[in-house]
Amino acid sequence: MEKKSVKRRIYDYVMITAAACIYGVSISLFLDPNNLAPGGVTGIAVIINRLSGLPTGTGMLLINIPILIAGLWKFGLRFIISTIYATLTCAVFTNFFARFGALTSQPLLAALAGGILMAIGLGIVFKAGATTGGTDIIVKFLRLKYKHLKTGRLFFLTDILIVSASLLVFGDFDTIMYAILAVVVCSIMFDAVLYGRDEAKLIYIISDSSEKITARILEELDIGVTYLEGKGAYSNSPKKVIMCVMRNTMSPKAEEIVKEEDPLAFMIVSSATEIYGEGYKNIFSEKI
């Protein structure tokens, strides 16, 4: 068990390193050279860079020191060690890639590419059980109290405040709008990286041909089906309600099965954003 644990930790640190590289690319090759402050500690570091000339990566590291101390108190040594490593490597890669300059001078392309790459880097770091420090730790604090809010949305709220403040430094409203676009793209992409695979369809089917529909779903889609006992309020007759959860890509096939077996069936299709159990997430795993 210990050997497996060590392998897992090594894997996590390799992923954190790769994610930090992606994060550094997003900042130094896309956002920072185009005056796009992406929010968070990185956005503050970009602003400080313009005011003092302090390298953005170095600024990120210095701002994170008191936040990391707070994280050590709240989340413990194991969490904070991986976070310190992620913070340090992000700062190093940010300073390293800064020497190459912008890959594009088009602010729209920079906002899109930078936002997507930053979200991928952040998402991988979070999945590895760490953060990149800064507002990541603040968001993790907020998630302890507001569990119903998704991480990407909390990032969005904190980032918008910092992006708005950057208007005082850059004084260009167009630049700020592009920075907000980068934040929006990052927020959406970040939730997709963290939660995308968990999203599925929750389907209820009320039909007089429930046995035939169930048999085909079990055979053709190979997913679990549960019967709920129901009763028609008007007819007072018992009904078998089919309930099943499936990946988004499977739902069109399920709808086709229902139409073929019972065109008069009553079918409810809704989105399920988080599913725990076999084939999905472990209910005992830590919620990101």
C-alpha positions as CSV (number, residue, x, y, z in Angstrom):
1,M,0.0,0.0,0.0
2,E,2.9,2.4,0.9
3,K,4.6,1.6,-2.4
4,K,1.5,2.4,-4.3
5,S,1.1,5.6,-2.3
6,V,4.7,6.7,-3.2
7,K,4.0,6.0,-6.9
8,R,0.9,8.1,-6.6
9,R,2.7,11.0,-5.0
10,I,5.4,10.9,-7.7
11,Y,2.7,10.9,-10.4
12,D,1.0,13.9,-8.7
13,Y,4.3,15.8,-8.7
14,V,5.0,15.0,-12.3
15,M,1.5,16.3,-13.2
16,I,2.0,19.4,-11.1
17,T,5.2,20.1,-12.9
18,A,3.6,19.7,-16.3
19,A,0.7,21.9,-15.2
20,A,3.0,24.6,-13.9
21,C,4.7,24.6,-17.3
22,I,1.3,25.1,-19.0
23,Y,0.4,27.8,-16.5
24,G,3.7,29.6,-17.1
25,V,3.1,29.5,-20.9
26,S,-0.3,31.0,-20.5
27,I,0.9,33.9,-18.5
28,S,4.3,34.7,-20.1
29,L,3.5,34.0,-23.8
30,F,-0.1,35.2,-24.0
31,L,-1.5,37.2,-21.1
32,D,1.3,39.2,-19.5
33,P,2.9,40.6,-22.7
34,N,-0.5,41.8,-23.9
35,N,-1.2,43.7,-20.7
36,L,-3.9,41.2,-19.7
37,A,-4.0,40.8,-15.9
38,P,-5.8,37.5,-15.4
39,G,-7.0,38.1,-11.9
40,G,-5.7,36.4,-8.7
41,V,-2.2,36.7,-7.4
42,T,-0.9,36.5,-11.0
43,G,-3.0,39.5,-12.0
44,I,-1.7,41.4,-9.0
45,A,1.9,40.4,-9.9
46,V,1.4,41.7,-13.5
47,I,0.2,45.0,-12.1
48,I,3.2,45.2,-9.7
49,N,5.5,44.4,-12.7
50,R,4.2,47.4,-14.6
51,L,4.6,49.7,-11.5
52,S,8.0,48.5,-10.3
53,G,9.6,46.2,-12.9
54,L,9.6,43.2,-10.5
55,P,9.4,40.0,-12.6
56,T,5.9,38.6,-12.6
57,G,6.9,35.2,-11.4
58,T,8.9,36.6,-8.6
59,G,6.0,38.8,-7.6
60,M,3.7,35.8,-7.6
61,L,6.1,34.0,-5.2
62,L,6.4,36.9,-2.8
63,I,2.7,37.6,-2.6
64,N,2.0,34.0,-1.9
65,I,4.2,33.7,1.2
66,P,1.6,35.0,3.8
67,I,-1.2,33.1,2.0
68,L,0.8,29.9,2.2
69,I,1.3,30.4,5.9
70,A,-2.4,30.7,6.3
71,G,-2.9,27.5,4.2
72,L,-0.4,25.6,6.4
73,W,-2.5,26.5,9.5
74,K,-5.8,25.5,7.9
75,F,-5.1,22.5,5.5
76,G,-2.0,20.9,7.1
77,L,1.6,20.1,6.1
78,R,1.0,17.5,3.3
79,F,-1.4,19.8,1.4
80,I,0.8,22.9,1.8
81,I,4.0,21.1,0.7
82,S,2.5,20.2,-2.7
83,T,1.1,23.7,-2.9
84,I,4.5,25.3,-2.2
85,Y,6.0,23.1,-4.9
86,A,3.2,24.1,-7.4
87,T,3.6,27.8,-6.5
88,L,7.4,27.7,-6.9
89,T,7.3,25.9,-10.2
90,C,4.7,28.2,-11.6
91,A,6.8,31.2,-10.6
92,V,9.9,29.6,-12.2
93,F,8.2,28.7,-15.4
94,T,6.6,32.1,-15.6
95,N,10.0,33.9,-15.3
96,F,11.6,31.3,-17.7
97,F,9.1,31.8,-20.6
98,A,9.0,35.6,-20.1
99,R,12.3,35.8,-22.1
100,F,10.6,34.6,-25.3
101,G,7.9,37.4,-25.5
102,A,4.4,37.2,-26.8
103,L,3.4,34.5,-29.2
104,T,0.6,36.7,-30.5
105,S,0.0,40.4,-30.4
106,Q,-3.7,40.0,-31.0
107,P,-5.4,40.6,-27.6
108,L,-8.4,38.4,-28.5
109,L,-6.3,35.4,-29.4
110,A,-4.1,36.0,-26.3
111,A,-7.2,36.2,-24.1
112,L,-8.7,32.9,-25.5
113,A,-5.4,30.9,-25.6
114,G,-4.2,32.3,-22.3
115,G,-7.5,31.6,-20.5
116,I,-7.8,28.1,-21.8
117,L,-4.2,27.2,-21.0
118,M,-4.4,28.8,-17.5
119,A,-7.5,26.8,-16.8
120,I,-5.9,23.5,-17.9
121,G,-2.9,24.2,-15.7
122,L,-5.0,25.1,-12.7
123,G,-7.3,22.1,-13.2
124,I,-4.5,19.6,-13.3
125,V,-2.9,21.1,-10.2
126,F,-6.2,20.9,-8.3
127,K,-6.8,17.3,-9.4
128,A,-3.3,16.4,-8.1
129,G,-4.4,17.6,-4.6
130,A,-2.6,21.0,-4.6
131,T,-3.2,24.6,-5.7
132,T,-1.0,27.3,-7.2
133,G,-1.3,29.3,-4.0
134,G,-2.8,32.8,-3.9
135,T,-6.6,33.0,-4.6
136,D,-6.5,29.2,-5.1
137,I,-6.1,28.8,-1.3
138,I,-8.6,31.6,-0.7
139,V,-11.1,29.7,-2.9
140,K,-10.4,26.5,-1.1
141,F,-11.2,28.4,2.1
142,L,-14.5,29.6,0.6
143,R,-15.3,26.1,-0.6
144,L,-15.3,24.8,3.0
145,K,-18.2,27.1,3.7
146,Y,-20.0,27.4,0.4
147,K,-19.9,23.8,-0.9
148,H,-22.7,24.4,-3.4
149,L,-20.6,26.9,-5.4
150,K,-18.3,25.4,-8.1
151,T,-14.6,26.3,-7.9
152,G,-14.5,28.0,-11.3
153,R,-17.3,30.4,-10.2
154,L,-15.5,31.4,-7.1
155,F,-12.4,32.1,-9.1
156,F,-14.5,34.2,-11.4
157,L,-15.7,36.4,-8.6
158,T,-12.3,37.0,-7.1
159,D,-10.6,37.5,-10.5
160,I,-13.2,40.1,-11.7
161,L,-12.3,42.3,-8.7
162,I,-8.6,42.2,-9.5
163,V,-9.1,42.7,-13.2
164,S,-11.3,45.7,-12.5
165,A,-8.5,47.2,-10.3
166,S,-6.0,46.8,-13.2
167,L,-7.9,49.5,-15.1
168,L,-6.2,52.1,-12.8
169,V,-2.8,50.9,-14.1
170,F,-3.4,50.3,-17.8
171,G,-6.1,52.9,-18.3
172,D,-7.3,51.1,-21.4
173,F,-10.9,49.9,-21.3
174,D,-10.5,47.6,-24.3
175,T,-7.6,45.8,-22.6
176,I,-9.7,45.3,-19.4
177,M,-12.5,43.8,-21.5
178,Y,-10.1,41.3,-23.1
179,A,-8.8,40.5,-19.6
180,I,-12.4,39.8,-18.4
181,L,-12.8,37.6,-21.5
182,A,-9.8,35.6,-20.4
183,V,-11.2,35.2,-16.9
184,V,-14.6,34.0,-18.3
185,V,-12.9,31.5,-20.6
186,C,-10.7,30.3,-17.8
187,S,-13.7,29.9,-15.4
188,I,-15.7,27.9,-17.9
189,M,-12.8,25.8,-19.0
190,F,-11.6,25.2,-15.4
191,D,-15.0,23.7,-14.4
192,A,-14.9,21.6,-17.6
193,V,-11.5,20.2,-16.6
194,L,-12.6,19.5,-13.0
195,Y,-16.2,18.4,-13.5
196,G,-16.7,17.7,-17.2
197,R,-16.4,13.9,-17.1
198,D,-18.9,13.8,-14.2
199,E,-21.7,15.5,-16.1
200,A,-24.4,13.1,-17.3
201,K,-28.1,12.9,-18.0
202,L,-30.6,11.8,-15.4
203,I,-33.6,10.3,-17.1
204,Y,-37.1,9.3,-15.8
205,I,-39.4,7.3,-18.1
206,I,-43.0,6.5,-17.4
207,S,-44.4,4.0,-19.9
208,D,-46.7,1.0,-20.2
209,S,-43.8,-0.8,-21.9
210,S,-41.3,-0.3,-19.1
211,E,-40.0,-3.9,-19.2
212,K,-39.2,-3.7,-22.9
213,I,-37.5,-0.3,-22.6
214,T,-35.5,-1.5,-19.6
215,A,-34.4,-4.7,-21.3
216,R,-33.1,-2.7,-24.3
217,I,-31.3,-0.1,-22.1
218,L,-29.6,-2.8,-20.2
219,E,-28.6,-4.7,-23.3
220,E,-27.7,-1.9,-25.7
221,L,-26.4,0.8,-23.4
222,D,-25.0,-1.5,-20.6
223,I,-26.0,0.9,-17.8
224,G,-27.8,0.4,-14.6
225,V,-31.6,0.9,-14.3
226,T,-33.7,1.4,-11.2
227,Y,-37.5,1.0,-10.9
228,L,-39.4,3.5,-8.8
229,E,-42.9,2.6,-7.7
230,G,-45.5,5.2,-8.9
231,K,-49.2,5.6,-9.1
232,G,-51.3,7.6,-11.6
233,A,-53.2,10.3,-9.8
234,Y,-56.1,10.2,-12.3
235,S,-56.3,6.5,-13.1
236,N,-55.1,5.4,-9.7
237,S,-53.2,2.6,-11.5
238,P,-49.7,1.5,-10.4
239,K,-46.8,2.6,-12.6
240,K,-43.2,1.5,-12.9
241,V,-41.0,4.6,-13.3
242,I,-37.6,3.9,-14.9
243,M,-34.8,5.9,-13.5
244,C,-31.3,5.8,-15.0
245,V,-28.1,7.9,-15.3
246,M,-26.0,7.9,-18.4
247,R,-23.2,9.8,-20.1
248,N,-24.3,12.7,-22.3
249,T,-23.3,10.8,-25.5
250,M,-25.7,7.9,-24.6
251,S,-28.9,9.9,-24.1
252,P,-29.8,10.2,-27.8
253,K,-29.7,6.4,-28.1
254,A,-31.9,6.1,-24.9
255,E,-34.4,8.6,-26.4
256,E,-34.5,6.6,-29.6
257,I,-35.2,3.3,-27.7
258,V,-38.1,5.0,-25.8
259,K,-39.6,6.4,-29.1
260,E,-39.4,3.0,-30.7
261,E,-41.0,1.0,-27.8
262,D,-43.6,3.5,-26.7
263,P,-44.2,6.8,-28.6
264,L,-46.6,7.8,-25.9
265,A,-44.1,7.4,-23.1
266,F,-43.6,10.3,-20.7
267,M,-39.9,11.1,-20.4
268,I,-38.0,13.6,-18.3
269,V,-34.4,14.4,-19.2
270,S,-32.3,16.6,-16.8
271,S,-28.6,17.3,-16.3
272,A,-26.7,15.6,-13.4
273,T,-23.5,17.5,-12.7
274,E,-22.1,15.3,-10.0
275,I,-22.6,11.5,-9.8
276,Y,-21.1,9.2,-7.2
277,G,-21.0,5.4,-7.5
278,E,-19.7,2.7,-9.8
279,G,-18.5,4.2,-13.1
280,Y,-18.4,7.7,-11.7
281,K,-16.7,9.4,-8.6
282,N,-16.0,7.7,-5.3
283,I,-18.3,9.1,-2.7
284,F,-15.5,9.0,-0.2
285,S,-13.1,11.1,-2.3
286,E,-12.3,14.6,-1.3
287,K,-14.5,17.2,-3.1
288,I,-12.5,19.6,-5.1
